[in-house]
Amino acid sequence: MKRIVEIDILRAFATVLLLLHHAGIYQFEVYGVTLKVLLRTQIGLSLIGIFVFLSGFLLGYTIKHNPHLKLRDYYVRRVAKLYPPYIVALILFQVLLPVQLESSDFWIHLFGLQILLAPAFSAPIITLWYFGLLIAFLLIIPIGLYKCKNIGSSILYLIAVFFLSYIIHEKYQIIEIRFFYYYWVFSLGGLIGRYNTKHTKLVTNPLSMLVSSTILVLTAYRLFRSQSAYLVELHWGHISWATAYMLSFIHLTYVAATKFKRFGWGERLTQLISRGSYFTYMFHRPVWSIMLLPLPIAEGPITFIIRFFIGSPLVIYLSGKLQPLYERAFVRRFGVSNKPST
């Protein structure tokens, strides 16, 4: 299938934001205000929002363009692609990072159930909680896109699942709040991938861009005032602000990507970053930790420079080479294609 260049650009952009987000940039100040206060919430939601949206889009795209696809085959391929790298990363996090899981919590993380079983039975660890979020969505949402034959019935299914999940969360204190923050971002990506038509003119229309720009500014300011990407208790107003922020950001970033691809700048680099994005996500922290182990320096500007300007290019290069090799050697033998962009 034809590669969608915009997806490569979006994924590469989110990957760079991820590395910046984790490298230590928030220690710096602008006019006496730390970047943590100014930008951390917005950058965190932006990068995860893009990753989640694209995961949903590729799910819907796979179902749309593989009419004879069996859900079992899809799940086998997704497990083959996502699970082994995650297990390696989980072990490395335990060995190299200050992350220690109790026995029961380790088994929950091992099976990727940390989002579904938190907070009652699990406390999702840094970075790798994203895998648990994907597992939660992939266990629930594909059914509504696969079994339903029109967009209306899919939307009804997604609404029903959302409210049922909320009832379960309230009664049993499981299904962690990040599930609700990203649910509609993943779902909208899935709906667009599954039922998409010629929508480029709509999303690049000046009026739609003006609306998204207005929403982005208003929601960014609202999130800045709250100083938190997620609230401890479910707060529907805050979830709505965060969802609107992510969707407007994704819309405008997509429009920028359509403009950027016309110039053909950095196409090979963009593809390298995009194709290794999952490995980059899983392994950047362990690689950085190994790099900093022999250096007797405290956390500060020097560690940021080492992580971002030395460690990040190394991680991007290795991931961009190793992830495609892994997929060719192991994943693609399962024979289900879902790759408009890779």
Long-range contacts (C-beta under 8 A, 24 or more apart in sequence): 1-65, 1-337, 1-339, 1-340, 2-340, 3-339, 3-340, 3-341, 3-342, 4-340, 4-341, 5-257, 5-261, 5-267, 5-341, 6-254, 6-257, 6-258, 6-261, 7-54, 7-57, 7-274, 7-340, 7-341, 8-270, 8-271, 8-274, 8-341, 8-342, 9-257, 9-260, 9-261, 9-270, 9-274, 10-50, 10-54, 10-250, 10-253, 10-254, 10-257, 11-50, 11-51, 11-54, 11-273, 11-274, 11-277, 11-341, 12-269, 12-270, 12-271, 12-273, 12-274, 12-277, 13-50, 13-253, 13-257, 14-46, 14-47, 14-50, 14-51, 14-54, 14-277, 15-47, 15-273, 15-274, 15-277, 15-280, 15-281, 15-316, 16-273, 16-312, 17-43, 17-46, 17-47, 17-50, 18-47, 18-280, 18-281, 18-284, 19-280, 19-284, 19-307, 19-308, 19-312, 19-315, 19-316, 20-308, 21-47, 22-127, 22-284, 22-285, 22-307, 23-288, 23-304, 23-307, 23-308, 23-311, 23-312, 24-299, 24-300, 24-303, 24-304, 24-307, 24-308, 25-304, 25-308, 27-299, 27-300, 27-301, 27-304, 28-301, 28-304, 37-227, 38-224, 40-229, 41-223, 41-224, 41-226, 41-227, 41-228, 41-229, 42-220, 42-223, 42-224, 42-245, 44-229, 45-223, 45-229, 45-242, 45-245, 45-246, 45-249, 46-246, 46-249, 48-130, 48-182, 49-182, 49-185, 49-245, 49-246, 49-247, 49-249, 49-250, 50-249, 50-250, 50-253, 51-130, 51-277, 51-281, 52-133, 52-137, 52-182, 52-185, 52-186, 52-189, 53-185, 53-186, 53-188, 53-189, 53-246, 53-247, 53-250, 54-189, 55-134, 55-137, 55-186, 55-189, 56-137, 56-141, 56-185, 56-186, 56-187, 56-188, 56-189, 56-190, 56-191, 56-193, 57-189, 57-190, 57-192, 57-193, 58-193, 58-338, 58-339, 58-340, 58-341, 59-138, 59-141, 59-142, 59-145, 59-189, 59-190, 59-193, 59-194, 59-338, 60-145, 60-189, 60-190, 60-191, 60-192, 60-193, 60-194, 60-195, 60-196, 61-193, 61-194, 61-196, 61-338, 61-340, 62-193, 62-336, 62-337, 62-338, 63-142, 63-145, 63-146, 63-193, 63-194, 64-193, 64-194, 64-195, 64-196, 65-337, 65-340, 66-336, 66-337, 66-338, 69-146, 69-336, 71-142, 71-143, 71-146, 73-334, 73-335, 73-336, 74-142, 74-336, 74-338, 75-138, 75-142, 76-334, 76-336, 77-331, 77-334, 77-335, 77-336, 77-338, 78-138, 80-330, 80-331, 80-334, 81-278, 81-327, 81-331, 82-131, 82-134, 82-278, 83-112, 84-330, 85-278, 85-279, 85-282, 85-283, 85-326, 86-112, 86-128, 86-131, 86-282, 88-282, 88-283, 89-128, 89-282, 89-283, 89-286, 90-128, 92-283, 92-286, 93-125, 93-127, 93-128, 93-285, 93-286, 96-285, 96-286, 96-289, 96-290, 97-126, 97-285, 97-286, 97-289, 99-125, 99-126, 101-125, 114-176, 115-175, 115-176, 115-178, 115-179, 116-174, 116-175, 116-176, 116-179, 117-174, 118-174, 118-175, 118-176, 119-173, 119-174, 119-176, 120-172, 120-173, 120-174, 121-174, 122-176, 124-176, 124-178, 126-285, 127-281, 127-285, 128-282, 129-176, 129-178, 130-281, 131-282, 132-176, 133-178, 133-179, 133-182, 136-175, 136-179, 137-179, 137-182, 137-183, 137-186, 140-165, 141-186, 141-187, 141-190, 145-190, 145-191, 145-194, 150-195, 151-191, 151-194, 151-195, 154-191, 154-194, 154-195, 155-191, 158-187, 158-191, 166-234, 169-234, 177-230, 177-231, 177-232, 177-233, 177-234, 178-230, 180-234, 180-239, 181-229, 181-230, 181-239, 181-242, 181-243, 182-246, 184-243, 184-247, 185-243, 185-246, 185-247, 185-250, 188-247, 200-258, 203-251, 203-254, 203-255, 204-255, 204-258, 208-251, 209-251, 209-252, 209-255, 212-248, 212-251, 212-252, 213-248, 213-252, 215-244, 215-245, 215-248, 216-245, 216-248, 216-249, 216-252, 219-244, 219-245, 219-248, 220-245, 271-320, 272-316, 272-317, 272-320, 273-316, 273-320, 274-341, 274-342, 275-320, 275-323, 275-324, 275-342, 276-316, 276-318, 276-319, 276-320, 276-321, 276-322, 276-323, 276-324, 277-319, 277-323, 278-319, 278-323, 279-318, 279-319, 279-322, 279-323, 279-326, 280-315, 280-316, 280-319, 283-315, 283-319, 284-311, 284-312, 284-315, 287-311, 287-314, 287-315, 287-318, 288-315
